[in-house]
Amino acid sequence: MTAGPTFTPAFTCVLDARAKLGEGPVWSVDEQALYWVDIKGKALNRFDPATGANRVMALPEEIGCVAPRKGGGFIAGLRSGLWELDGEGRPVTCLATNPEDQGASRFNDGKTDPAGRYLAGTLDEPKAGGKAHLYRYDRRGLAVLAGGLLTSNGLAFSPDGRTLYHADTPTFTVRRYRYDPATGDLSDGEIFVRLEPKDGDRGRPDGAAVDGEGCYWSALYEGGRVARFSPDGDLLSEHPLPARCPTMVAFGGPDLRTLYVTTASAGRPAEELERLPQSGGLFAMTVEVPGLPVPLFDPDA
């Protein structure tokens, strides 16, 4: 393990949202606002850091991930499938139905690739059969990229768009693949980071983002921290926060040097919530290395 950087910022709560399962933060460069979801709360949120205001847009079902769409609105992964939402967060068109058993599967983590395609994975709720998948959606429709998963998570692209990172949270493992931006195909998968289950109190890899140096930032669920890994998989630093269950990170702010992280409160012990009352909140810290702008989903990609 290499030594961590001397710059060690701290997370602070910027929105005491008390979300049940905060997830999927994504920064809108055009709006200078952060969109995020509360999966269990069935809501899309818009947080304005300039004013501290948070707008809640209710949805008819659980929403696992969201991304701004070219021309306005969003693409979102709901339990029933991938949907186009309008600018008010209202479902407009089902782009692709969730092909799995929707009683035990929903869309979870998602990211737009450099060409504007949308990658999104599902969650096998019983955590028993490895029935979840990672999918790619573009003008050709829905295609399977990987299977045999429990909880598809941790999607992020290298700065050149040619490496895709992907986690299966319950297995404590992050894999990396060679990614072809021209076709959206994966190849040469290998283990990037594997955390030790015996060190479970240090967390499991949940949602992620890559910074401008190609380092992978992972929210460690049930670990109460966010970790930064080098492009070679070395642990560079860990950053604790006052919530046991961080779920996903995203870079934002005018210079993309604000790291946001969503957290969860649902299903947590009463003692934990009393000790960590901001669980379910939105946290942020300033970092030295900026992140990368998130591409817009392009329905014609």
TAZIPE-V419201 format. One record per run of one state. SS is the DSSP state (2 for helix, 1 for strand, 0 for the rest). FROM is the first residue (numbers start at 1). LEN is the number of residues. Records with the same first field share a line. If there is no record, write none. Layout:
SS: FROM-LEN / FROM-LEN
This chain:
0: 1-11 / 16-5 / 29-4 / 39-4 / 49-4 / 59-4 / 70-4 / 79-2 / 86-5 / 98-7 / 113-5 / 125-7 / 139-2 / 150-1 / 158-5 / 172-1 / 181-4 / 195-2 / 203-1 / 212-4 / 222-3 / 230-5 / 241-4 / 253-5 / 265-5 / 276-6 / 287-4 / 292-5 / 298-4
1: 12-4 / 21-8 / 33-6 / 43-6 / 53-6 / 63-7 / 74-5 / 81-5 / 91-7 / 105-8 / 118-7 / 132-7 / 141-9 / 151-7 / 163-6 / 173-8 / 185-10 / 204-8 / 216-6 / 225-5 / 235-6 / 245-8 / 258-7 / 282-5 / 291-1 / 297-1
2: 169-3 / 197-6 / 270-6
